[in-house]
Amino acid sequence: MNRLIAFIISIFFLTQCSLSEKINPSKDKKKKIENVKKIEKVLSDNKKIITEFNQDLKLDFSNIKTNNKINDNKNNFGFQNYDGLLNKLGNYKFAKLENINQLNFKPIFLNDGLIFFDKKGTIIRYADNQKILWKKNYYSKAEKKLKPKLNFIVDDKNLIVADNIAKLYSINIDSGELNWSQISSYPFNSEIKKIKNKFFVIDYKNSLKCYNFSDGQECWELKTEDSFTMANSKFSLIIIENDVIFSNSIGDVTAVDINSGLIKWQLPTQSSNILNETYNFKVSKLVSDENSIYFSNNKSEFYSIDIETGTINWINEINSNLTPIINDNFIFTVSDEGYLYVLDKAKGDIIRINYLLENYKLKVREKIKPVGFSIGNTNLYLTNNDGKMIIVDLNSGKVIETRKISGNLVSKPFIHNQNLFIIKNGSITQYN
């Protein structure tokens, strides 16, 4: 009984309090004003936060210098000369590649044309008018059935080829004739980088190998920890002065002396659990400036690490395996979800975020995955897995146009000599 009385009394007082608030609008208004003032104070104390993620923030990149080193050893192409007329000039045709999930290959661009390959590993040199100058194939009948995928690098008059069936060879780019050929213990799975008379490539077993450019003889090999499954993306390497820095399938980034092959430093970025799920793990290419290396992965980690020591400068939570672009004080990247990020290079702070898939229907957006991007003058060109290209005004972050390139998969855009190139399965389309 006493408990019941106490309960009734408590209800009475609560009701009275509630009624007093309802019948006292001046008090309620005063309370709201106080809350607004508190919010205003918080915002004024954190002005940086207001602009940090501001999608309407306009930036001026008009004075940023262009960089047309398409074969840059640092993988940092930056802003390149391209006005974005997008008038189709022609197609460089080849026999369609097979068993590919992504056109993750790069042509060799020459001043008078380009070099690429077809489904049987035939190397093709094209003139700048898309005509074929020569075709050469150095594979046996059995090897052709394996559908070799080729990676290139060119030096003066010679082309180095490393493929996914463990062959390594050099040909003359004028004639296509074979200079030398070598066989590796394991297939290769990386781009190729060179310095002076040496070049470097990584195999599927996470081993970095150094070779002589002149004859393909191995100088040294550095083995890193292997995984149980095959990687789903190519490994990346860059050369800075006397060091080659590379990533492997389990997220390690390693700096190595190019002469001795000895490790200078190593940074593991993932736990040992990644060994069993390498196929699902994707890392962007490494890019660098004079002081730091930048890369990201599909585990929502964007890193900046010190070149000299391998220590982490900063980490930001961005989910992307696309190659970032750095220029001046900015870093540009696009997430797997289709967001364009502009970051402060020094601290990793996000300056602006823009959603680039807004022209797609809601039901379609989940299926769209960015393939890669390039920047020409002040426009960004992003290709997606639906064969379309999104053109973005980089100063405002707004989408200018969404253009259909192909009904199937396309590569990232490449810019060379004021032209834009996109690989489709069966041709490379050139735009001015």
N, C-alpha and C positions, 0 to 999 in steps of 0.2 A: 504493500500500500504506500509506504513511504517513498519507494522507488518511483511509483506511478506519479505521485504528487511532484516529486523533483523533476521528472521528465516534462510534465505539463508546464511547470514554472519556466524551465529552460526554453521550451517552445515559445512561450509568451514573450520572453525577453528577446529572442531572436527575431520574432515577428515584428516587435516594436522597433528593433533596430532597422529592419528592412523597410518598414513603413516610414520611419523618420528620414531614411535616405531618399525614398520616393517622393515624399512631400517637401523635400528641401532641394529644389533644383539648383539653387545658387551654390550650395555646397558641392553638388555633383559636378557642376561646371568648373568650379575652382579646382577640383581634383583632376579633371581632364587637362586643364591648362598646365598644372604642375607636372603631369606626366609628359605632355608635349615638350615642355621645357627641358625635362630630363633627357628625352630622346634627342632633342636638338644639341644638348651639351655633349652627349655621347658621339654624335655624328661630327660635331665640330672638333672633337678631340681625335677623331680618326678620319680625317679628310682623305688620307691616302687610300683607305678602303673604299671610299665612294667612287673614286676614279679608277681603282685597280681593275675592276671587272666591268667597266662601263662600255657596253657594246656600241654606244653612240659616240664614243670618244674619237675625235679626228686626229690623225697623226700625219706629219709631213715627212715623206721619204724621198722627196724630189731631189734632194742634194746628195743622196747616198750614191757612192761610186759603184759603177758596174764592174763585173768580173767575168771575163769570158774564157777562163782557163777550164775548159771542159774536161781535161785530164789532170786536174789538180790532185796532187798527192794527199791533200788534206780533206778531200771530199766536200769542200765548201765552195760551191759555185756562186753563192751570193746573188746579187741582182745582176741580171744579164741584159744585154742590148736586144730588146724586142718590143716593137711598137704595138703588136697585137692586132694586125689587120686580119689575120686568119683567112687569107685567100689561099685556096688549095692550089699547089703548084704541080703535084704529081705523086705517083706511088713507086716505091722501090719494091718490086714483087719477088717473093720467094715461096718455096713449097712449105705449106703449113707445118708448124711444129706440133708435136703430139705429147700427151701425158704431162700437161702443164696446168698448174692452178693459177699462176700469175706470170705475166710476161716480165720477169725480173731480169732482163738482159739489157745491155747497152751497146749500141753500134759504135764502131770506130769512125769518128768524123774526120775527114780530110779536107783540105782546102778545095779539092776538085771532086768531091763525092763522099762516099762512105763505104764501109765494109760490114757485112753481116753474114748469117748462115741460114741453112734450111734444115728440114727434118732429118736428113741423112748425114748431117755434119759437113755438107758442102759449103766452103767459104766462097763468098761472092763479093767481088769489088765492082761498085757502080760508079759511073761518071755522074757529074752534077745534074745532068739532064735525065737521070734515072736509067740510062742504058747500061747494060752489063758489059764490063771490060774483060773480065775473066772469071771462070769458076774452077775451083780446085777441091778435090776430095782425097784425103789421105787415110781413109778408113777401109778395112776389109769388108767383105760382104756380111760377115757375122757381126762386126762392129756397127755397121749401118743399121742393123735390125734393133740395136740398143737405143737408137735415137739420141745421139750425142748432143748435149747442150754445151755451148762454147762460151768461154769468157776470154776477152781480148785485152791486150795492151800493145801499143805501137811505140817504137823508138826509131827515129830517123826513117830508114827504109825497111825495117823488119817488124813483123807482127808476131807476138808471142801468143800461143793458144794453150789454155788449160781447160780440160773438160770433165764431165761427170762419169767417165768410164776409165779414168786414170791415165790418159795420154797427155803428153806435154810436147809441143813442137813449135818450131819457128819457120815462117815463110817470108819471102821477099814480097813486099806489097806492090812492086811494079810488075813483076812477072807471075807471082803466085807460086814460084818454085820453092821446094823444101830446102831449108838450111840445115836443120837437125831435128831429131825426134827422140824422146825418152819415154819410158814407162814408169809410172809410180806404183807404189804398193797399194795405194788406196785412191779412189776418185777424189777430185778436187771440188771444193764447195765455197769458193770465195772469188771476189774480184782479184785482180793482179795489180801490184804496185812495184815500181822500179826506182832505183837510185844508182846513178853512174853505171857500172857494169853488172849490177845485181838486180834480181827481181824476186818478189816474195808472193807466196800463195799458200792457202790453208786447205788441208784435206778434210774428209768427213770424220776422221778420227781426232779432230781438234789439234792437229800438228801443224805448226808453222814451218814452212820450208823455204830455204834460201837457195837460189840457183844462179849460175853464171849466165849472163845474157848471150854470150858469144857461142856457147856450145850446150847449154842446158845441164851441165854437170852440177850435182848438188854440193853446196858449200857446207851447210849444216842443217840440222833439224831440231826443233824444239817441240817436245810432246807435252801437252797439257791434259787435264783430266778428261777422260772419255765418258760419253753417255751411252745408255742402253738402246736408244732409239735415234733415228735419223732426224736431223734438224729440218724444220719447215721453212727456213729462210737462209739466205747466204750470209756467210761471215764477212766481217768488215775489217779493213786494216788501213792505216794511214802512216805516212813517213814524215817525221819531224827531225831535221838535222841528222844525227847519227842513230836515231832510234826508230824502230818499227813498232807501232802500237796496234794491237788487234783484239777482237772479241771472239768468243767461241760459243758453242751451243748451250753451255750451262751458265752463261752470264758473266764469266770471268773476263776482265780486261787486263792485258799484260803488255808491259813495255820491255823491249828486247834490244840489246846492242846489235846493230846490223853487221858488225865485223866478227864478233865472237859468238853470237847466238846466246849470250848469257842474259838471264832475267834481271832487269833493273828494278822493276816493282810489279806487283800483281794485286788487283782488286777484285775479290769475289763479290758479286752483287746479289746472288741468290743462295738460298739454303740448299743443303744436299738433296732435298726432296725433288728438286728440278731435274735430277739425273733420270728419273723415271718418266718424266713428262716433257722431254725435250721437244717433241713434235708440236706441242701446244705453245711453246715459248718462242716469242718473236722479238728480236731486237733491231732497232734502227741501225743504219750505218753510223760510224763514228764521224764527227766533224770537229774541226778545231780552229782556234785562232793561235796567237803566239803564246798564250799562257794556259789555256784550258782545253779540255776535250768535252764534247757534249753528245749525249745519246739518250734514247728513251726505249721503253719496252711495253709489251701488252699486259704488264702487271701494274700499270699506273705509276711508273717511276721514271722521272726525267732527271738525269744526272748532269752535273758539272763537276769534273775532277781536274785536279792540278796535273799539268804535264810532267813536271819534274819529279813529283813524289807519289802520284796516284791517290792522294788523299781527296776526300769528297769536299768540294766547295759548298754545294747545296743540292738538295733533292726537292723536286716539286711533283705533285700528284697529277700527272698527265698520262693518259692511256694512248700510246701511239707507237707504231713500229715504222713510221715513215721517216725518211731522212730529214732532219731539221736543216734549216738554212740560217746562217748567222751573217750579220752585216752590221758594222759599226757597233752600237750598243744594244742591238736587238737580236732576238732569236725568234724564228717563225716555225711553227709546226701545226699539223692538223691531226686531231685525235681520231681514233677509230669510229667515234660517234658522229664525226663530221663537224667538229668545232675548230675554228681557226684561233690559235693562241699567239699572242704577241707578248714576249717576255723580256724583262730587263736582264741583260746578259750577266751583269756583275753579281746580282743578288738572287736571280731566279724569280723575282716578283712578276706576277701576271699583270700586264698593263691593260690588255683588252681581250675579250672573248667574243667571237661572232659565230653564229650558227649558219652553216653553208648549205644545209639541205632543206631550207624553208620552201623552196619551189617544188619539192616532191610532196606527193600525197602522204598523209599520215601512215597509211597501211604499208606504204612502200619503203619508208625511211629505215625501218629496222633491217631491211635486206641490203641496203646500200653500204658499201665499205670503200673508203678512199684507197686509191692505189698508189698515188704519189703526186708531187707538185713541183713546179718550178716558178721562178719569179722573173718577169721581164719588165724592165723599167719600173713602173709602179703598179702593175697588175700581177695577180697570182693566178696560176693555171693549175687546176686540180682535176685529175681524172679519177673516175670511180669504176667499180666492178660491173656496172651496167652499160659500159661503153660510152658514157657521157663525160663531158668536160665542163667544169664550173669555172667561170671567169670572175675574179673578185677584184674590186678596187681596193688596193691595199691601204690607202690613206684613210678610207672610211670603214673598211671591212665589209662593205655591202656587196652582194652578188649582182654583177652586171648582166650576166647571161648564163644560161645552161644550154650547152650545145651537144647534140648527138654526134659522136664520132664514128661509132660502130655499133652493130647489134650484139657484138660479143666483147670479150675481154680486151682491154687495151693496156699499154704500158703507161708509166709516168711520162709526162712531157719532157722533151729534151730541147734545149735552146742552143743554137750554134750559128754564128754569122748572120744574125738578124732573121733567122728562120726557126720555126718550131717544128719538131718531129715527134710523131707518136707511132709506136709499134702496134700494129694489129696482127692477128694471126694470119699471115699470108702476105703482108705488105707493111712498109713504113711510109706513112703519109707525111708529106712536107708542106708546110704553110709559110707564107711570107708575113 
